[in-house]
């Protein structure tokens, strides 16, 4: 009985494992970008769920200390699955006087994916979003 309980505890511990995912991207070249939103989903076409943001994004509390120049985000995901990350550059809403060279609103999202490995020696996955 004791062996069975230990075995079940080991299975439960493996099932609950997570890995750190370090997401990084190249900064937008558009002027006016104030931050980035990071969302995750189970498929390339979504749906996506908001996970966090960097910089300043209206209506959201972003990573403390991050700025519009922050191009990394630390996440945690369960092992064994594939996660799709959607990244959007965000700028203030356009006004009639916004210069045409300045970004406004959310840009077109970029999506990248990674599979979270179950190997015990792997603790961090690095995903670079183009």
N, C-alpha and C positions, 0 to 999 in steps of 0.2 A: 504494500500500500504506500509506504514512504517513497519508494522508487517512482511509483506512478505520480505522486504529488510533485516530486522534484522534476519529473519529465514535463508535466503540465505547466509548472512554473517557468521552466526554460522555454517552452513553446510560447507562453504568454509574453515573456520578456522579448523574444525575437519579434513577435507580432507588433509590439509596441515601439520598436526601434525607429528612430528618425535619423536623418542626416542633415547637416548644415548645407545650404545651397547659397553660394556667393554669386550673385547676379551682377554683371558689370556691362556697361555700354559706352558707346562713344557719344560725347555731348552733342546736342543739336547745334547746327551752324546758324540757325535762325535767331535773330535778335528778339528780345522780349520774352524768351522762355524763362519761367520762374521756378519750374520744378518738373518732376516726372511722377507718373502713377505706375504702380506695378500691380498687375492682376494675374491670377492663375486660373487654369481650367484643365479639364481632362481631355480635351480635343483641340486640334489646331483651329477650328472654327468657333470654339467656345461652347457654351457660355463661359464668361470669365467673371471671377469674383475678386473684388478689390482686396489687396493684401496690405498695401502701404504706399507711402510716397516719400519723395525727397524734395528738399527746397520748400517752396510755398505753393500750395494748391488750395484754392478756395473751398471752404467747407470741410477740409480734412486736417487732421493733426499728423504732420509728417515726422520723419525720423529726427529726433532732437539733435540740433547742431548742424543739420544738413543745409546746403544752400543750392542755388540753381546750378552750381558747378559740380555738385555731388553726383557721381556716375556709378555708384555701387549700392547694393541693397542686400542685406543678410536675411535669409529665410530659413525655415526648417520644414522638411517634408518627410512623410513616412517612406520607408524603404520599399523597393520592389516595383514601384509604379512609375509611370511617365507623367511629368507635369509640364504644361505649356505655360510660358510666361508671356504676358502681353505688356508692352511698355509704351507709354504715351508721353510725349513732351507736352507740357501745359503752359499756356500764357494767358494773360488777362483777356477778357472779351474785347472784341473789336468795337471801336467807336467811329463815328464819321470822320474824325481827325487822325485816326491811326495811320501812320505811314505805310505804304504798300510793302515796304521792305521788312516790316516787323511782324513777327508771328502773333497770332491771337487765337484763343480757344485751344482745343486739343488737336494735336497733329494726328496724322494717320498712324495707327498703331503698328508696331513691329512685334512679331511673334517668334519665339524660339523655344525649343524644348530640350529636356534632359531626362534621362532615366535615373532614378535614385537607386544606386547599387546596394544589395543586401550584405555585401562582404563586411565582416566585422572590422577589418583594418581600415576601411574607408570611412572617414568622418566628415569630409567636406567635398562637395561637388562645385566646380566653377563653371558657370555658364556665361559666355560672352554673347551679348545681343548685338547683331550688326548695326 
